[in-house]
Amino acid sequence: MGVDWFAASRSHAVTFLYLSAAVLFLGLLVEAVGRRRDGKRWPRPGRVVDAGGHGLHARVFGDGERLVVFEADEGAWSTHWGRLPEELGKVATAVVYDRAGLGWSESGPPPRDVETLARELHHLLQSLGPGRPVILVGHGTGAGVARTYAHRYPFETSALVLVDPMHEGFGDLLRREQVAPLKPSAWGIGLASVLGRFGLLRLLNSRQSPNGHLPLPPSLRAELDAHELEPRVRRAAASELECEPRNVAYLSGLAATPDLPVRAIVATETLQASDAPADFPREAYNRLWVEQSEAFLDVSRRAQRVLVEGSGHQLQLERPEIVLEAILEVIGEVEEVEAIRAAEES
C-alpha cells in the first residue's frame, strides 16, 4: 500500500513537472511570436545614435535655429510626448529620444541615475548637433535629468521647461504630512518582466489596453502596450526607479543657475482618481504637489511657474498647447538674453 502510494505520488509529480514545462515553453513561444509581430507592426521610426557604447533611438523634427530636446518621465520614452515634438519642429529643431532600454533603444549600463542619463544625453547630442546650445523639456522625473544636464553642461544649455516636474523634496513633504507616496515598486516591475517572458502579460493585456486612459490615437496606445510587454523595457524602468534615493540626494545638492530661463508647468490634479485607491487622500496629495512646486522658483531668478487647473500628470498630452506656448516663450527669452549680451560685448 505504502509503495503504491509513493509510486503514484511520484508519477503525479513527474506529470505536473512535464505539464509545467510544456506550459512555460508554450508561453515562451507565444511571447516570441507576439514580439516578432509587434516588431513588424511598429518598426523603429527614427535612427539609433551611439551614446558611449550603446545605441539610443532618436527622432529629429524640423531644422530651425533653436535646438529643443524632450526628456520623458521615469520609465517613459518618445511615444509619451505624442505629436508635440512634431508640432514644435515647424519652428525649431526638435529632438525626442528613448533612454537606454526604453522604447527602441538598446540597454545601458547601471546605475540608471540622473548623472548617467545626463551624460548619455550629452553623448547623443554631440553626435546629432555638436556645439549647439539646447533647450531641455523634461516631464516628471525627466525634469531631474534636464536639471542635471544644465548643471553639468551649463554652457551648452539655453533654458529649461519642466513639465509637471517631480521635486526632490516632495517625498519628505509627504512624510511630514503623513500622506503615503504612490510609486510602483521596482520589485513589482521586475516580476512583471519575468511574467512577460512567458507571455502572461500579453495574455492579461489582451482584453484591455493599460494605456487606454492616455489621450493618444489608438495606434500610439497600441504601440505603448507592445513596448511595455518587453522584459527589456520593464528592466530599464525598474532600474530607473531603483535610483530614486540616489537622485534625490544628488538633486538636493544642485546649486541654482541664476541666469537660466526656466518654466515650471504644474498640473493641479497630477494624481487622477483613476490612478489612486478609493480611500487615498488624493486632494491632499495634489495640494502638496502644487505646494512643493514653488521650490522650482529657486532654480533660477528667471524661473516662472505656471499652474494648469484640472490637468493630470500627463500634461504634455492633455494640454500640449500650454507646453508648446511655454517652449516658444523661453525661445523668445533666450533670444532676448543673447541680444543683450551681444550688445554689451560690442
Secondary structure in CASP SS format (residue, H / E / C, confidence):
PFRMAT SS
TARGET T0000
AUTHOR 0000-0000-0000
METHOD secondary structure of the structure
MODEL  1
M C 1.00
G H 1.00
V H 1.00
D H 1.00
W H 1.00
F H 1.00
A H 1.00
A H 1.00
S H 1.00
R H 1.00
S H 1.00
H H 1.00
A H 1.00
V H 1.00
T H 1.00
F H 1.00
L H 1.00
Y H 1.00
L H 1.00
S H 1.00
A H 1.00
A H 1.00
V H 1.00
L H 1.00
F H 1.00
L H 1.00
G H 1.00
L H 1.00
L H 1.00
V H 1.00
E H 1.00
A H 1.00
V H 1.00
G H 1.00
R H 1.00
R H 1.00
R H 1.00
D H 1.00
G H 1.00
K H 1.00
R H 1.00
W C 1.00
P C 1.00
R C 1.00
P C 1.00
G C 1.00
R E 1.00
V E 1.00
V E 1.00
D E 1.00
A C 1.00
G C 1.00
G C 1.00
H C 1.00
G E 1.00
L E 1.00
H E 1.00
A E 1.00
R E 1.00
V E 1.00
F E 1.00
G C 1.00
D C 1.00
G C 1.00
E C 1.00
R C 1.00
L E 1.00
V E 1.00
V E 1.00
F E 1.00
E E 1.00
A C 1.00
D C 1.00
E C 1.00
G C 1.00
A C 1.00
W C 1.00
S H 1.00
T H 1.00
H H 1.00
W H 1.00
G C 1.00
R C 1.00
L H 1.00
P H 1.00
E H 1.00
E H 1.00
L H 1.00
G C 1.00
K C 1.00
V C 1.00
A C 1.00
T E 1.00
A E 1.00
V E 1.00
V E 1.00
Y E 1.00
D C 1.00
R C 1.00
A C 1.00
G C 1.00
L C 1.00
G C 1.00
W C 1.00
S C 1.00
E C 1.00
S C 1.00
G C 1.00
P C 1.00
P C 1.00
P C 1.00
R C 1.00
D C 1.00
V H 1.00
E H 1.00
T H 1.00
L H 1.00
A H 1.00
R H 1.00
E H 1.00
L H 1.00
H H 1.00
H H 1.00
L H 1.00
L H 1.00
Q H 1.00
S H 1.00
L H 1.00
G C 1.00
P C 1.00
G C 1.00
R C 1.00
P C 1.00
V E 1.00
I E 1.00
L E 1.00
V E 1.00
G E 1.00
H E 1.00
G C 1.00
T C 1.00
G H 1.00
A H 1.00
G H 1.00
V H 1.00
A H 1.00
R H 1.00
T H 1.00
Y H 1.00
A H 1.00
H H 1.00
R H 1.00
Y C 1.00
P H 1.00
F H 1.00
E H 1.00
T E 1.00
S E 1.00
A E 1.00
L E 1.00
V E 1.00
L E 1.00
V E 1.00
D C 1.00
P C 1.00
M C 1.00
H C 1.00
E C 1.00
G C 1.00
F H 1.00
G H 1.00
D H 1.00
L H 1.00
L H 1.00
R H 1.00
R H 1.00
E C 1.00
Q C 1.00
V C 1.00
A C 1.00
P C 1.00
L C 1.00
K C 1.00
P C 1.00
S C 1.00
A H 1.00
W H 1.00
G H 1.00
I H 1.00
G H 1.00
L H 1.00
A H 1.00
S H 1.00
V H 1.00
L H 1.00
G H 1.00
R H 1.00
F C 1.00
G C 1.00
L H 1.00
L H 1.00
R H 1.00
L H 1.00
L H 1.00
N C 1.00
S C 1.00
R C 1.00
Q C 1.00
S C 1.00
P C 1.00
N C 1.00
G C 1.00
H C 1.00
L C 1.00
P C 1.00
L C 1.00
P C 1.00
P H 1.00
S H 1.00
L H 1.00
R H 1.00
A H 1.00
E H 1.00
L H 1.00
D H 1.00
A H 1.00
H H 1.00
E H 1.00
L C 1.00
E C 1.00
P H 1.00
R H 1.00
V H 1.00
R H 1.00
R H 1.00
A H 1.00
A H 1.00
A H 1.00
S H 1.00
E H 1.00
L H 1.00
E H 1.00
C C 1.00
E H 1.00
P H 1.00
R H 1.00
N H 1.00
V H 1.00
A H 1.00
Y H 1.00
L H 1.00
S H 1.00
G C 1.00
L C 1.00
A C 1.00
A C 1.00
T C 1.00
P C 1.00
D C 1.00
L C 1.00
P C 1.00
V E 1.00
R E 1.00
A E 1.00
I E 1.00
V E 1.00
A E 1.00
T C 1.00
E C 1.00
T C 1.00
L C 1.00
Q C 1.00
A H 1.00
S H 1.00
D H 1.00
A C 1.00
P C 1.00
A C 1.00
D C 1.00
F C 1.00
P C 1.00
R H 1.00
E H 1.00
A H 1.00
Y H 1.00
N H 1.00
R H 1.00
L H 1.00
W H 1.00
V H 1.00
E H 1.00
Q H 1.00
S H 1.00
E H 1.00
A H 1.00
F H 1.00
L H 1.00
D H 1.00
V C 1.00
S C 1.00
R C 1.00
R C 1.00
A E 1.00
Q E 1.00
R E 1.00
V E 1.00
L E 1.00
V E 1.00
E C 1.00
G C 1.00
S C 1.00
G C 1.00
H C 1.00
Q C 1.00
L H 1.00
Q H 1.00
L H 1.00
E H 1.00
R C 1.00
P H 1.00
E H 1.00
I H 1.00
V H 1.00
L H 1.00
E H 1.00
A H 1.00
I H 1.00
L H 1.00
E H 1.00
V H 1.00
I H 1.00
G H 1.00
E H 1.00
V H 1.00
E H 1.00
E H 1.00
V H 1.00
E H 1.00
A H 1.00
I H 1.00
R H 1.00
A H 1.00
A H 1.00
E H 1.00
E H 1.00
S C 1.00
END
